[in-house]
């Protein structure tokens, strides 16, 4: 999996929308990668074994979406890979009913796909003393047949609000109170912030999100 992330400006008005967008290689049916041809379905311990025409590259705990299974339609849908038999075969959590009458098709499936956003703020203009302030889980929208994330982190920034006279780019309330006059101005109602993004998904066998690098914007 992979996200292509687009950030707004590094310094952004805190209480306007602060939008991060990310396009994904996961399709809008939550599948990824090329079709896998199932040449036969056998059984092991009463459960289905999918035998593929080529190496499957699946891991225990992955999910597959079986889109076609002629003669064994009961297995169509999402299945959990419970065992790797070999490079061409996997066992799934669906009871065996019948063998295929012709080749079937499956795709790797990303269950409960989401974007995990960790957000940081900084006391000064140089992002060297990041303070973790919150996390947001975003479900995808769908654009052009693929998953797409549009994340507004303004609410997280707003939840950690401080005011520090004399510091550059401090986070203040909607209007910053000028230290000497008490007048409210907006010249310092900004925050230096950064995020870490990950792709979140289900994997009962211990899979972890794939982090997309360090804090950004720098």
C-alpha positions in Angstrom: 0.0 0.0 0.0 1.0 3.6 -0.4 -0.3 7.0 0.2 0.6 10.1 -1.9 0.2 12.9 0.6 -0.5 16.6 -0.2 0.1 19.1 2.7 -1.1 22.6 3.1 1.3 25.4 3.9 3.6 24.7 6.9 2.1 27.7 8.9 -1.7 27.8 8.6 -4.4 29.8 10.4 -5.4 27.6 13.2 -9.1 27.9 13.0 -9.7 27.8 9.3 -9.8 24.3 7.8 -6.4 22.7 7.8 -6.7 20.1 5.0 -4.4 17.3 4.2 -5.2 15.0 1.3 -3.9 11.6 0.5 -4.5 9.4 -2.5 -4.1 5.6 -2.2 -3.3 2.6 -4.3 -6.2 0.8 -2.6 -9.2 0.6 -4.9 -12.7 1.7 -3.9 -13.7 -1.9 -3.3 -10.8 -2.1 -0.8 -8.7 -4.4 -3.0 -5.1 -3.9 -4.1 -2.8 -5.4 -6.6 -3.6 -7.6 -9.6 -6.1 -10.4 -9.9 -5.0 -13.8 -8.5 -6.3 -16.8 -10.5 -7.6 -19.7 -8.4 -7.1 -22.9 -10.2 -8.7 -25.2 -7.6 -10.2 -25.3 -4.2 -9.3 -28.2 -2.0 -9.8 -28.8 1.8 -7.8 -29.1 4.9 -9.5 -29.8 8.2 -12.8 -29.1 6.7 -11.8 -25.6 5.5 -11.1 -24.3 2.0 -7.6 -24.2 0.5 -7.2 -21.8 -2.4 -4.6 -23.0 -4.9 -3.4 -20.2 -7.2 -1.8 -20.3 -10.6 1.2 -18.4 -9.4 2.8 -17.1 -6.2 0.2 -15.3 -4.0 2.4 -13.1 -1.8 -0.1 -13.3 0.9 0.6 -13.5 4.7 -1.3 -15.2 7.5 -3.8 -12.6 8.7 -4.3 -11.1 5.3 -7.8 -10.9 3.7 -8.8 -11.9 0.2 -11.9 -10.9 -1.8 -13.0 -13.9 -3.8 -14.9 -12.4 -6.7 -15.5 -15.6 -8.8 -15.6 -19.3 -7.8 -17.6 -21.3 -10.4 -19.1 -24.4 -8.8 -18.2 -23.2 -5.3 -20.0 -19.9 -5.1 -20.4 -20.3 -1.3 -16.8 -19.1 -0.9 -17.3 -15.8 -2.8 -16.8 -12.7 -0.6 -14.2 -11.7 1.9 -12.2 -14.4 3.6 -9.4 -14.4 6.2 -6.1 -16.2 5.4 -5.6 -18.5 8.4 -2.6 -20.5 7.1 0.1 -20.3 4.4 0.3 -23.8 2.9 3.1 -22.8 0.4 3.9 -20.1 -2.1 0.9 -21.0 -4.3 -1.7 -22.1 -1.7 -3.4 -20.6 1.4 -6.0 -21.9 3.8 -9.0 -19.6 4.6 -11.7 -19.5 7.3 -14.6 -20.7 5.1 -15.8 -24.3 5.4 -15.3 -26.4 2.3 -18.4 -27.2 0.3 -17.5 -28.0 -3.3 -14.6 -27.9 -5.8 -14.3 -25.4 -8.6 -15.7 -26.3 -12.0 -13.4 -23.7 -13.7 -10.9 -21.1 -12.6 -11.9 -18.5 -10.0 -10.5 -15.0 -9.2 -9.4 -13.3 -6.0 -7.7 -10.1 -4.9 -5.9 -9.0 -1.8 -8.4 -7.2 0.4 -7.7 -4.4 2.9 -10.2 -4.8 5.8 -11.3 -1.7 7.8 -9.0 0.6 5.7 -8.4 4.0 7.2 -5.8 6.8 7.6 -4.3 7.3 11.0 -3.1 10.9 11.7 -0.9 11.8 14.6 -0.6 15.6 15.0 2.2 17.7 16.7 2.6 21.4 17.5 5.8 23.4 18.2 6.5 26.3 20.6 8.7 28.1 18.0 9.3 28.3 14.3 11.9 25.5 14.2 10.2 22.1 14.5 12.6 20.7 17.0 10.4 20.4 20.1 7.3 18.7 18.8 4.5 18.0 21.3 2.1 15.2 20.5 -1.5 16.5 20.8 -3.8 14.0 19.3 -4.8 11.4 16.8 -7.5 11.3 14.2 -8.8 8.2 12.3 -10.2 9.0 8.9 -12.3 6.7 6.7 -11.7 7.0 2.9 -13.8 8.7 0.3 -13.6 7.4 -3.3 -12.2 9.3 -6.2 -11.5 7.9 -9.6 -12.0 4.3 -8.5 -9.5 4.5 -5.6 -9.6 5.4 -1.9 -9.0 9.1 -1.1 -8.6 10.8 2.3 -9.4 14.4 3.0 -8.4 15.2 6.6 -9.1 18.5 8.4 -6.8 18.6 11.5 -8.0 22.1 12.6 -10.1 20.6 15.4 -7.1 18.7 16.8 -5.0 21.8 16.7 -7.8 23.8 18.4 -8.0 21.2 21.2 -4.5 22.0 22.3 -4.5 25.8 22.6 -2.0 28.0 24.3 -1.0 31.7 24.3 2.6 32.8 24.9 3.4 36.5 24.6 6.6 37.2 22.6 7.0 33.8 21.0 6.8 33.5 17.2 4.0 31.4 15.7 2.3 30.5 18.9 -1.1 29.0 18.9 -3.7 31.4 20.3 -7.5 31.8 20.4 -9.2 33.2 17.3 -7.6 36.6 17.9 -4.2 37.0 19.7 -4.1 39.4 22.6 -1.3 41.9 22.1 0.9 41.9 25.2 1.3 45.7 25.7 -2.2 47.0 24.8 -4.5 44.1 25.3 -6.0 44.6 21.8 -6.8 41.5 19.9 -5.1 41.1 16.6 -4.7 38.1 14.3 -1.0 38.4 13.4 0.0 35.6 15.8 -3.0 33.4 15.6 -0.9 30.7 13.9 0.8 27.5 14.9 3.7 25.6 13.6 2.5 22.0 13.2 3.3 18.7 11.8 1.7 15.3 11.2 2.6 11.7 10.8 0.3 9.6 8.7 -0.2 5.8 8.5 -2.5 3.4 6.7 -4.6 1.6 9.2 -6.2 -1.8 8.5 -7.3 -5.1 10.2 -4.8 -7.9 10.5 -5.6 -10.3 13.3 -2.2 -11.9 13.1 -0.3 -8.8 14.1 -0.1 -6.6 11.1 0.7 -3.0 11.8 0.0 0.3 10.0 2.5 1.4 7.4 4.0 4.7 8.5 4.6 7.2 5.7 7.7 8.9 7.1 8.5 11.6 9.6 6.8 14.8 10.7 5.8 17.0 7.9 5.6 19.8 7.0 9.1 20.5 8.1 
